[in-house]
């Protein structure tokens, strides 16, 4: 991952949110490195990050099982294509 001023700002913002028991949700145009930035931050923090590609076929029960599993192991998630 190429560390840029924007990447550093994202890291600082997300870490500040975590220290206050909040989460983070980077947003922006496609192809700008949001997913890779979150995966790198998870690696730095010693957490597993699971990338989940959302689609219209995903139902509420599937998402409930997904989030339950994340909570049980303390993992992070990137919800790609979350439209």
HUPENOR-V878081 format. One record per backbone hydrogen bond with DSSP energy under -0.5 kcal/mol. CO is the residue of the C=O (numbers start at 1). NH is the residue of the N-H. E is the energy in kcal/mol with one decimal. If there is no record, write none. Layout:
BEGIN
co:CO nh:NH e:E
co:CO nh:NH e:E
END
This chain:
BEGIN
co:1 nh:3 e:-0.6
co:2 nh:4 e:-0.7
co:4 nh:8 e:-2.6
co:5 nh:9 e:-2.2
co:6 nh:10 e:-2.2
co:7 nh:11 e:-2.6
co:8 nh:12 e:-2.7
co:9 nh:13 e:-2.5
co:10 nh:14 e:-2.7
co:11 nh:15 e:-2.7
co:12 nh:16 e:-2.4
co:13 nh:17 e:-2.2
co:14 nh:18 e:-2.3
co:15 nh:19 e:-2.0
co:16 nh:20 e:-0.8
co:17 nh:20 e:-0.8
co:17 nh:22 e:-2.8
co:18 nh:21 e:-1.9
co:29 nh:32 e:-0.9
co:33 nh:37 e:-2.3
co:34 nh:38 e:-2.2
co:35 nh:39 e:-2.5
co:36 nh:40 e:-2.2
co:37 nh:41 e:-2.4
co:38 nh:42 e:-2.5
co:39 nh:43 e:-2.0
co:40 nh:44 e:-2.4
co:41 nh:45 e:-2.2
co:42 nh:47 e:-3.2
co:43 nh:46 e:-1.0
co:48 nh:50 e:-0.5
co:48 nh:76 e:-3.3
co:49 nh:51 e:-0.5
co:50 nh:52 e:-0.6
co:50 nh:78 e:-2.0
co:51 nh:53 e:-0.5
co:52 nh:54 e:-0.9
co:52 nh:80 e:-1.9
co:55 nh:58 e:-1.5
co:59 nh:63 e:-2.0
co:60 nh:64 e:-2.4
co:61 nh:65 e:-2.3
co:62 nh:66 e:-2.3
co:63 nh:67 e:-2.9
co:64 nh:68 e:-2.3
co:65 nh:69 e:-2.2
co:66 nh:70 e:-2.0
co:67 nh:71 e:-2.4
co:68 nh:72 e:-2.1
co:69 nh:73 e:-1.7
co:70 nh:74 e:-1.4
co:70 nh:75 e:-1.8
co:76 nh:50 e:-2.5
co:78 nh:52 e:-3.2
co:78 nh:80 e:-1.0
co:79 nh:82 e:-0.6
co:80 nh:54 e:-2.7
co:81 nh:83 e:-1.5
END
